[in-house]
Amino acid sequence: MIGNALELGEFELWCHPHVAARDGSIACVQAAVRWRRQDGSLAPSPAIAAALSGIAEQELFVLHLVCDALAALRIWDGEGFELDLVMALPVPQQVLDGRTTRGAVAQLLAQAGMAPSRLALRADDCLDGDAACCEVADLLDWLRAHDAGCAQAAGEFIATPRPVHVLPAALRRWQASYAAISAADAFS
Protein backbone atom coordinates (compact mmCIF):
# COMPACT_ATOMS: atom_id res chain seq x y z
CA MET A 1 0.00 0.00 0.00
CA ILE A 2 2.81 2.45 0.86
CA GLY A 3 4.67 1.46 -2.29
CA ASN A 4 1.69 2.43 -4.44
CA ALA A 5 1.29 5.70 -2.55
CA LEU A 6 4.99 6.49 -3.12
CA GLU A 7 4.67 5.76 -6.83
CA LEU A 8 1.55 7.92 -7.10
CA GLY A 9 3.19 10.85 -5.28
CA GLU A 10 0.61 10.85 -2.47
CA PHE A 11 3.06 11.96 0.23
CA GLU A 12 3.56 15.69 0.76
CA LEU A 13 5.93 17.69 2.90
CA TRP A 14 4.12 20.37 4.90
CA CYS A 15 6.43 23.06 6.22
CA HIS A 16 6.30 25.00 9.46
CA PRO A 17 8.63 28.01 9.25
CA HIS A 18 10.10 29.06 12.60
CA VAL A 19 9.86 32.84 12.59
CA ALA A 20 11.74 35.13 15.02
CA ALA A 21 9.18 37.48 16.55
CA ARG A 22 11.66 40.35 16.96
CA ASP A 23 12.45 40.84 13.26
CA GLY A 24 10.55 38.32 11.12
CA SER A 25 13.64 36.36 10.12
CA ILE A 26 13.21 32.67 9.42
CA ALA A 27 15.34 30.57 11.77
CA CYS A 28 14.63 27.22 10.10
CA VAL A 29 11.84 25.22 8.56
CA GLN A 30 10.39 22.11 10.09
CA ALA A 31 8.58 19.68 7.79
CA ALA A 32 6.07 16.97 8.53
CA VAL A 33 4.77 14.35 6.14
CA ARG A 34 1.13 14.19 5.12
CA TRP A 35 -0.48 11.47 3.06
CA ARG A 36 -2.95 12.86 0.54
CA ARG A 37 -4.98 9.81 -0.28
CA GLN A 38 -6.64 9.29 -3.63
CA ASP A 39 -9.97 10.48 -2.19
CA GLY A 40 -8.31 13.85 -1.37
CA SER A 41 -8.24 13.37 2.42
CA LEU A 42 -5.06 14.00 4.40
CA ALA A 43 -3.93 11.16 6.64
CA PRO A 44 -1.98 12.10 9.79
CA SER A 45 1.40 10.68 10.83
CA PRO A 46 -0.03 7.79 12.89
CA ALA A 47 -1.77 6.42 9.79
CA ILE A 48 1.48 6.56 7.83
CA ALA A 49 3.42 4.87 10.65
CA ALA A 50 0.81 2.12 10.86
CA ALA A 51 1.01 1.50 7.10
CA LEU A 52 4.81 1.17 7.07
CA SER A 53 5.73 -2.47 7.60
CA GLY A 54 9.31 -3.53 8.10
CA ILE A 55 12.63 -1.74 8.14
CA ALA A 56 13.23 -2.03 4.38
CA GLU A 57 9.94 -0.25 3.61
CA GLN A 58 10.68 2.40 6.24
CA GLU A 59 14.13 3.05 4.73
CA LEU A 60 12.67 3.32 1.21
CA PHE A 61 10.05 5.77 2.52
CA VAL A 62 12.75 7.91 4.19
CA LEU A 63 14.93 8.02 1.07
CA HIS A 64 11.98 8.94 -1.12
CA LEU A 65 11.12 11.86 1.17
CA VAL A 66 14.76 12.95 1.41
CA CYS A 67 14.75 13.30 -2.39
CA ASP A 68 11.60 15.46 -2.13
CA ALA A 69 13.26 17.56 0.58
CA LEU A 70 16.40 18.08 -1.50
CA ALA A 71 14.27 19.23 -4.42
CA ALA A 72 12.51 21.69 -2.10
CA LEU A 73 15.82 23.02 -0.80
CA ARG A 74 16.98 23.66 -4.37
CA ILE A 75 13.74 25.49 -5.19
CA TRP A 76 14.02 27.60 -2.05
CA ASP A 77 17.65 28.42 -2.86
CA GLY A 78 16.58 29.53 -6.32
CA GLU A 79 13.93 31.78 -4.74
CA GLY A 80 16.56 33.39 -2.50
CA PHE A 81 15.75 31.49 0.73
CA GLU A 82 18.75 29.46 1.89
CA LEU A 83 17.03 27.68 4.77
CA ASP A 84 17.82 24.59 6.78
CA LEU A 85 15.15 21.89 6.90
CA VAL A 86 14.32 19.62 9.82
CA MET A 87 12.14 16.73 8.67
CA ALA A 88 9.96 14.83 11.15
CA LEU A 89 9.28 11.37 9.76
CA PRO A 90 6.84 8.72 11.06
CA VAL A 91 9.51 6.06 11.48
CA PRO A 92 11.46 4.97 14.56
CA GLN A 93 14.60 6.97 15.34
CA GLN A 94 16.70 3.78 15.14
CA VAL A 95 15.79 3.51 11.43
CA LEU A 96 16.97 7.10 10.87
CA ASP A 97 20.14 6.45 12.86
CA GLY A 98 20.83 3.12 11.14
CA ARG A 99 24.00 2.78 9.11
CA THR A 100 22.13 2.02 5.86
CA THR A 101 19.83 5.03 6.09
CA ARG A 102 22.54 7.44 7.25
CA GLY A 103 24.90 6.33 4.47
CA ALA A 104 22.25 6.63 1.76
CA VAL A 105 21.14 10.07 3.00
CA ALA A 106 24.76 11.28 3.12
CA GLN A 107 25.26 10.05 -0.45
CA LEU A 108 22.11 11.84 -1.67
CA LEU A 109 23.22 15.08 0.02
CA ALA A 110 26.67 14.80 -1.58
CA GLN A 111 25.18 14.12 -5.02
CA ALA A 112 22.92 17.17 -4.62
CA GLY A 113 25.86 19.32 -3.53
CA MET A 114 24.16 20.14 -0.22
CA ALA A 115 25.95 20.54 3.09
CA PRO A 116 24.84 17.92 5.62
CA SER A 117 23.72 20.70 7.96
CA ARG A 118 20.98 21.75 5.51
CA LEU A 119 18.84 18.66 6.22
CA ALA A 120 18.19 17.02 9.57
CA LEU A 121 15.99 13.97 10.09
CA ARG A 122 14.19 13.06 13.27
CA ALA A 123 11.43 10.72 14.30
CA ASP A 124 8.01 12.35 14.43
CA ASP A 125 7.37 12.75 18.16
CA CYS A 126 3.79 13.93 17.58
CA LEU A 127 2.46 10.54 16.51
CA ASP A 128 -0.15 10.71 19.23
CA GLY A 129 -1.71 13.71 17.48
CA ASP A 130 -0.96 16.06 20.38
CA ALA A 131 -0.15 19.56 19.15
CA ALA A 132 2.38 20.84 21.68
CA CYS A 133 3.33 24.10 20.02
CA CYS A 134 1.42 27.18 19.05
CA GLU A 135 0.94 27.57 15.33
CA VAL A 136 -0.15 30.93 14.00
CA ALA A 137 -1.44 32.04 10.63
CA ASP A 138 -0.23 35.63 10.74
CA LEU A 139 1.18 38.33 13.01
CA LEU A 140 -2.17 39.13 14.61
CA ASP A 141 -2.53 35.46 15.54
CA TRP A 142 0.93 35.58 17.06
CA LEU A 143 0.05 38.68 19.09
CA ARG A 144 -3.08 36.94 20.40
CA ALA A 145 -1.10 33.79 21.27
CA HIS A 146 1.62 35.87 22.92
CA ASP A 147 -0.90 37.90 24.93
CA ALA A 148 -2.65 34.68 25.99
CA GLY A 149 0.64 33.51 27.53
CA CYS A 150 1.73 30.85 25.05
CA ALA A 151 5.28 30.11 26.18
CA GLN A 152 6.27 29.09 22.65
CA ALA A 153 5.37 32.55 21.31
CA ALA A 154 7.91 34.35 23.49
CA GLY A 155 10.72 34.80 20.97
CA GLU A 156 9.97 32.56 18.06
CA PHE A 157 6.80 31.10 16.68
CA ILE A 158 5.82 28.45 14.23
CA ALA A 159 3.80 29.53 11.23
CA THR A 160 0.80 27.55 10.08
CA PRO A 161 1.89 24.59 7.95
CA ARG A 162 2.07 25.12 4.20
CA PRO A 163 2.72 22.63 1.41
CA VAL A 164 6.40 22.70 0.48
CA HIS A 165 5.86 24.16 -2.99
CA VAL A 166 4.08 27.32 -1.72
CA LEU A 167 6.57 28.11 1.03
CA PRO A 168 8.56 30.83 -0.82
CA ALA A 169 5.36 32.81 -1.46
CA ALA A 170 4.30 32.40 2.17
CA LEU A 171 7.71 33.60 3.36
CA ARG A 172 7.47 36.68 1.16
CA ARG A 173 4.06 37.46 2.73
CA TRP A 174 5.60 37.15 6.22
CA GLN A 175 8.40 39.51 5.27
CA ALA A 176 5.93 42.01 3.79
CA SER A 177 3.85 41.87 6.99
CA TYR A 178 6.91 42.64 9.09
CA ALA A 179 7.91 45.48 6.79
CA ALA A 180 4.41 46.99 7.07
CA ILE A 181 4.34 46.67 10.86
CA SER A 182 7.85 48.11 11.18
CA ALA A 183 6.83 51.09 9.03
CA ALA A 184 3.67 51.59 11.10
CA ASP A 185 5.72 51.45 14.33
CA ALA A 186 8.07 54.11 12.96
CA PHE A 187 5.13 56.52 12.61
CA SER A 188 3.62 55.82 16.05
C-alpha positions as CSV (number, residue, x, y, z in Angstrom):
1,M,0.0,0.0,0.0
2,I,2.8,2.4,0.9
3,G,4.7,1.5,-2.3
4,N,1.7,2.4,-4.4
5,A,1.3,5.7,-2.6
6,L,5.0,6.5,-3.1
7,E,4.7,5.8,-6.8
8,L,1.5,7.9,-7.1
9,G,3.2,10.8,-5.3
10,E,0.6,10.8,-2.5
11,F,3.1,12.0,0.2
12,E,3.6,15.7,0.8
13,L,5.9,17.7,2.9
14,W,4.1,20.4,4.9
15,C,6.4,23.1,6.2
16,H,6.3,25.0,9.5
17,P,8.6,28.0,9.2
18,H,10.1,29.1,12.6
19,V,9.9,32.8,12.6
20,A,11.7,35.1,15.0
21,A,9.2,37.5,16.6
22,R,11.7,40.4,17.0
23,D,12.5,40.8,13.3
24,G,10.6,38.3,11.1
25,S,13.6,36.4,10.1
26,I,13.2,32.7,9.4
27,A,15.3,30.6,11.8
28,C,14.6,27.2,10.1
29,V,11.8,25.2,8.6
30,Q,10.4,22.1,10.1
31,A,8.6,19.7,7.8
32,A,6.1,17.0,8.5
33,V,4.8,14.3,6.1
34,R,1.1,14.2,5.1
35,W,-0.5,11.5,3.1
36,R,-3.0,12.9,0.5
37,R,-5.0,9.8,-0.3
38,Q,-6.6,9.3,-3.6
39,D,-10.0,10.5,-2.2
40,G,-8.3,13.8,-1.4
41,S,-8.2,13.4,2.4
42,L,-5.1,14.0,4.4
43,A,-3.9,11.2,6.6
44,P,-2.0,12.1,9.8
45,S,1.4,10.7,10.8
46,P,0.0,7.8,12.9
47,A,-1.8,6.4,9.8
48,I,1.5,6.6,7.8
49,A,3.4,4.9,10.6
50,A,0.8,2.1,10.9
51,A,1.0,1.5,7.1
52,L,4.8,1.2,7.1
53,S,5.7,-2.5,7.6
54,G,9.3,-3.5,8.1
55,I,12.6,-1.7,8.1
56,A,13.2,-2.0,4.4
57,E,9.9,-0.2,3.6
58,Q,10.7,2.4,6.2
59,E,14.1,3.0,4.7
60,L,12.7,3.3,1.2
61,F,10.1,5.8,2.5
62,V,12.8,7.9,4.2
63,L,14.9,8.0,1.1
64,H,12.0,8.9,-1.1
65,L,11.1,11.9,1.2
66,V,14.8,13.0,1.4
67,C,14.7,13.3,-2.4
68,D,11.6,15.5,-2.1
69,A,13.3,17.6,0.6
70,L,16.4,18.1,-1.5
71,A,14.3,19.2,-4.4
72,A,12.5,21.7,-2.1
73,L,15.8,23.0,-0.8
74,R,17.0,23.7,-4.4
75,I,13.7,25.5,-5.2
76,W,14.0,27.6,-2.0
77,D,17.7,28.4,-2.9
78,G,16.6,29.5,-6.3
79,E,13.9,31.8,-4.7
80,G,16.6,33.4,-2.5
81,F,15.8,31.5,0.7
82,E,18.7,29.5,1.9
83,L,17.0,27.7,4.8
84,D,17.8,24.6,6.8
85,L,15.1,21.9,6.9
86,V,14.3,19.6,9.8
87,M,12.1,16.7,8.7
88,A,10.0,14.8,11.1
89,L,9.3,11.4,9.8
90,P,6.8,8.7,11.1
91,V,9.5,6.1,11.5
92,P,11.5,5.0,14.6
93,Q,14.6,7.0,15.3
94,Q,16.7,3.8,15.1
95,V,15.8,3.5,11.4
96,L,17.0,7.1,10.9
97,D,20.1,6.4,12.9
98,G,20.8,3.1,11.1
99,R,24.0,2.8,9.1
100,T,22.1,2.0,5.9
101,T,19.8,5.0,6.1
102,R,22.5,7.4,7.2
103,G,24.9,6.3,4.5
104,A,22.2,6.6,1.8
105,V,21.1,10.1,3.0
106,A,24.8,11.3,3.1
107,Q,25.3,10.0,-0.5
108,L,22.1,11.8,-1.7
109,L,23.2,15.1,0.0
110,A,26.7,14.8,-1.6
111,Q,25.2,14.1,-5.0
112,A,22.9,17.2,-4.6
113,G,25.9,19.3,-3.5
114,M,24.2,20.1,-0.2
115,A,26.0,20.5,3.1
116,P,24.8,17.9,5.6
117,S,23.7,20.7,8.0
118,R,21.0,21.8,5.5
119,L,18.8,18.7,6.2
120,A,18.2,17.0,9.6
121,L,16.0,14.0,10.1
122,R,14.2,13.1,13.3
123,A,11.4,10.7,14.3
124,D,8.0,12.4,14.4
125,D,7.4,12.7,18.2
126,C,3.8,13.9,17.6
127,L,2.5,10.5,16.5
128,D,-0.1,10.7,19.2
129,G,-1.7,13.7,17.5
130,D,-1.0,16.1,20.4
131,A,-0.1,19.6,19.1
132,A,2.4,20.8,21.7
133,C,3.3,24.1,20.0
134,C,1.4,27.2,19.0
135,E,0.9,27.6,15.3
136,V,-0.1,30.9,14.0
137,A,-1.4,32.0,10.6
138,D,-0.2,35.6,10.7
139,L,1.2,38.3,13.0
140,L,-2.2,39.1,14.6
141,D,-2.5,35.5,15.5
142,W,0.9,35.6,17.1
143,L,0.1,38.7,19.1
144,R,-3.1,36.9,20.4
145,A,-1.1,33.8,21.3
146,H,1.6,35.9,22.9
147,D,-0.9,37.9,24.9
148,A,-2.6,34.7,26.0
149,G,0.6,33.5,27.5
150,C,1.7,30.9,25.1
151,A,5.3,30.1,26.2
152,Q,6.3,29.1,22.6
153,A,5.4,32.6,21.3
154,A,7.9,34.3,23.5
155,G,10.7,34.8,21.0
156,E,10.0,32.6,18.1
157,F,6.8,31.1,16.7
158,I,5.8,28.5,14.2
159,A,3.8,29.5,11.2
160,T,0.8,27.5,10.1
161,P,1.9,24.6,7.9
162,R,2.1,25.1,4.2
163,P,2.7,22.6,1.4
164,V,6.4,22.7,0.5
165,H,5.9,24.2,-3.0
166,V,4.1,27.3,-1.7
167,L,6.6,28.1,1.0
168,P,8.6,30.8,-0.8
169,A,5.4,32.8,-1.5
170,A,4.3,32.4,2.2
171,L,7.7,33.6,3.4
172,R,7.5,36.7,1.2
173,R,4.1,37.5,2.7
174,W,5.6,37.2,6.2
175,Q,8.4,39.5,5.3
176,A,5.9,42.0,3.8
177,S,3.9,41.9,7.0
178,Y,6.9,42.6,9.1
179,A,7.9,45.5,6.8
180,A,4.4,47.0,7.1
181,I,4.3,46.7,10.9
182,S,7.8,48.1,11.2
183,A,6.8,51.1,9.0
184,A,3.7,51.6,11.1
185,D,5.7,51.4,14.3
186,A,8.1,54.1,13.0
187,F,5.1,56.5,12.6
188,S,3.6,55.8,16.0
